[in-house]
Amino acid sequence: MKKIFYWFLSVMLTSCTYDFDLGKAEPAKKLVLYSFPSNRDTTIISLSSSVPVGSQEKLVDGIAGANISLSVNGKQQTVYWNDKKTNSLPENCYYTIGKWNEEELVDLQAEVNGLPAIMAQTSIPERFLLEDIKLTARQGGDGAVLRFQVTFKDNPARNDFYGIRVVKKTTDYMDGDSTVLYDPVEFDLEHEPLLNNQSQLDDIFMLPNEYFQNLYIWNDQMVQGKEYTLRLDTGHQEDMDVEWNDHYVRIEYKAYLYSFSQEYYTYLKTLNDIHNNSLGEYGLSSMQQHYTNVKNGIGILGGYHITETEWIKNVELSSSTVQ
């Protein structure tokens, strides 16, 4: 199958001719903003400047001394500067303190001498309407499969944008000492139509359908106003007990459930589209551009609401098979 794919590429590429005049490309420097206000108590504001292609300047993370205005529903918030990395803040960033509520409007403006002033707007979406999370483990065709069944409700009065990320915690205990590891869970999406976006062409040419940093996102077009249960499969690892040397392994899972503003969802979808655009890398389709809602600048101001579950215990393997 790979031979067919590379033959197809060679035929298409030999028939394409591109002519670029790089001398006409003189991009100006712009401010670059990344900020994601939410229902958490701190909003980080990352501000830097772009570096034009061919420039000898070095990319600098963080611009001190900027004039930043951030308001929530028209009320100005105090913006602080942080120059040293802490447990909760990166170095050379701005931040505000405060949890923002559902449907509040966030406006941000920033200005630095010598660069165009920027502005952006977003909102805090309503929370993820979780009904239930259930884990089942069954024998599949290629081994044991753990299925997450996530039931949620969609509000029919609005357009919603969702996401889920699951973390696996492995506790390995032996003779009084324990090691704890945290890993993101990667899902098999074969049985989940909301997230499985593979077309027949994608299957033929083995094109990827991956999600950035294992954050699985979707909109409510297929579930508008309904209750729906996601079916997310991953490999199953059983807990282990060894009595003779006081050794055991315990597996637990935590789900992070997101509601995104339209701006944040569009940005994340663009990241996924760029990552999965293998044909674009060979000139067989247009290259995706990074989405931005920052006027006169680059980057994203995107709101979100996050709900975090408790740690969910592992389940034992059932004798039935996964459907």
Backbone hydrogen bonds, N-H to C=O, Kabsch-Sander energy under -0.5 kcal/mol:
donor,donor_aa,acceptor,acceptor_aa,energy
5,F,1,M,-1.9
6,Y,2,K,-2.5
7,W,3,K,-2.3
8,F,4,I,-2.4
9,L,5,F,-2.1
10,S,6,Y,-2.3
11,V,7,W,-2.1
12,M,8,F,-2.1
13,L,9,L,-2.8
14,T,10,S,-1.7
15,S,11,V,-0.6
15,S,12,M,-0.8
16,C,13,L,-1.3
22,L,20,F,-0.7
24,K,21,D,-1.6
25,A,22,L,-1.0
26,E,24,K,-0.9
32,V,48,S,-3.3
33,L,31,L,-0.5
33,L,298,I,-2.9
34,Y,46,S,-2.0
35,S,300,I,-2.0
36,F,44,I,-0.6
39,N,304,Y,-0.5
43,T,96,T,-2.3
44,I,42,T,-0.6
45,I,94,Y,-3.4
46,S,34,Y,-2.6
46,S,44,I,-0.6
47,L,45,I,-0.6
48,S,32,V,-2.2
49,S,60,V,-0.6
50,S,30,K,-3.0
55,S,52,P,-2.0
62,G,60,V,-0.7
63,I,47,L,-1.1
64,A,62,G,-0.6
66,A,63,I,-0.7
67,N,111,E,-2.7
68,I,66,A,-0.8
69,S,109,Q,-2.9
70,L,77,Q,-0.5
71,S,107,D,-2.5
72,V,75,K,-2.3
73,N,71,S,-0.5
73,N,105,L,-3.2
75,K,72,V,-1.8
76,Q,74,G,-0.6
77,Q,70,L,-2.9
80,Y,95,Y,-3.0
82,N,93,C,-3.1
86,T,89,L,-2.8
93,C,82,N,-2.1
94,Y,45,I,-2.6
95,Y,80,Y,-2.0
96,T,43,T,-2.0
98,G,41,D,-2.6
100,W,38,S,-2.0
100,W,98,G,-0.5
103,E,124,I,-4.0
104,E,101,N,-1.7
106,V,122,T,-2.9
107,D,71,S,-2.5
108,L,120,A,-2.5
109,Q,69,S,-2.6
110,A,118,I,-1.9
111,E,67,N,-1.6
115,L,112,V,-2.1
118,I,110,A,-2.5
119,M,295,K,-1.0
120,A,108,L,-2.2
122,T,106,V,-2.3
124,I,104,E,-2.1
129,L,153,K,-0.5
130,L,128,F,-1.8
131,E,151,T,-3.3
132,D,151,T,-1.7
134,K,149,Q,-2.1
136,T,147,R,-1.8
138,R,145,V,-2.3
139,Q,320,S,-1.7
140,G,143,G,-2.6
143,G,140,G,-1.0
145,V,138,R,-3.4
146,L,234,T,-3.5
147,R,136,T,-3.4
147,R,145,V,-0.5
148,F,232,L,-3.2
149,Q,134,K,-2.9
149,Q,147,R,-0.6
150,V,148,F,-0.7
150,V,230,L,-1.5
151,T,132,D,-3.0
151,T,149,Q,-0.7
152,F,228,Y,-2.7
153,K,129,L,-2.3
154,D,226,K,-2.1
158,R,155,N,-1.2
160,D,158,R,-0.6
162,Y,218,W,-3.3
163,G,258,Y,-1.6
164,I,216,Y,-2.0
165,R,256,Y,-2.0
167,V,254,K,-2.7
168,K,183,D,-3.5
169,K,252,E,-3.1
170,T,168,K,-0.5
170,T,181,L,-2.6
171,T,169,K,-0.6
171,T,250,R,-2.7
172,D,170,T,-0.6
172,D,179,T,-3.0
173,Y,171,T,-0.6
173,Y,248,Y,-2.9
174,M,177,D,-3.1
175,D,245,N,-0.5
175,D,246,D,-1.5
177,D,174,M,-2.0
179,T,172,D,-2.3
181,L,170,T,-2.3
183,D,168,K,-2.3
185,V,166,V,-2.8
188,D,233,D,-3.6
189,L,187,F,-0.6
192,E,189,L,-1.7
195,L,192,E,-1.3
196,N,192,E,-2.2
197,N,195,L,-1.2
203,D,199,S,-2.1
204,I,200,Q,-2.3
205,F,201,L,-2.1
206,M,203,D,-0.8
207,L,202,D,-2.4
214,N,211,Y,-2.0
215,L,212,F,-1.7
216,Y,164,I,-2.5
216,Y,214,N,-0.7
217,I,215,L,-0.6
218,W,162,Y,-1.8
220,D,160,D,-1.4
223,V,220,D,-0.7
224,Q,220,D,-0.6
226,K,223,V,-2.7
228,Y,152,F,-2.7
230,L,150,V,-3.0
230,L,228,Y,-0.5
232,L,148,F,-2.4
232,L,230,L,-0.5
233,D,188,D,-1.5
233,D,231,R,-0.5
234,T,146,L,-2.1
236,H,144,A,-1.6
240,M,249,V,-2.2
242,V,247,H,-3.3
245,N,242,V,-0.7
246,D,243,E,-1.1
247,H,242,V,-2.3
248,Y,173,Y,-2.3
249,V,240,M,-2.5
250,R,171,T,-2.4
252,E,169,K,-2.1
253,Y,312,I,-2.3
254,K,167,V,-2.2
256,Y,165,R,-3.1
257,L,255,A,-0.6
257,L,307,T,-3.1
258,Y,163,G,-3.0
259,S,305,H,-2.2
260,F,161,F,-2.9
261,S,303,G,-2.7
265,Y,261,S,-2.6
266,T,262,Q,-2.4
267,Y,263,E,-2.0
268,L,264,Y,-2.5
269,K,265,Y,-2.8
270,T,266,T,-2.0
271,L,267,Y,-1.9
272,N,268,L,-2.1
273,D,269,K,-2.6
274,I,270,T,-2.6
275,H,271,L,-2.3
276,N,272,N,-2.2
277,N,273,D,-0.5
277,N,274,I,-0.9
278,S,276,N,-1.9
281,E,277,N,-1.0
282,Y,278,S,-0.7
282,Y,279,L,-0.8
283,G,280,G,-1.3
284,L,279,L,-2.7
285,S,279,L,-0.5
293,N,299,G,-0.8
294,V,299,G,-0.5
295,K,119,M,-2.6
295,K,293,N,-0.8
297,G,294,V,-1.5
298,I,31,L,-2.2
300,I,33,L,-2.2
302,G,35,S,-2.1
302,G,300,I,-0.5
304,Y,37,P,-1.7
305,H,259,S,-2.5
307,T,257,L,-2.8
309,T,255,A,-2.3
312,I,253,Y,-4.1
314,N,251,I,-1.3
318,S,137,A,-3.2
322,V,139,Q,-1.1
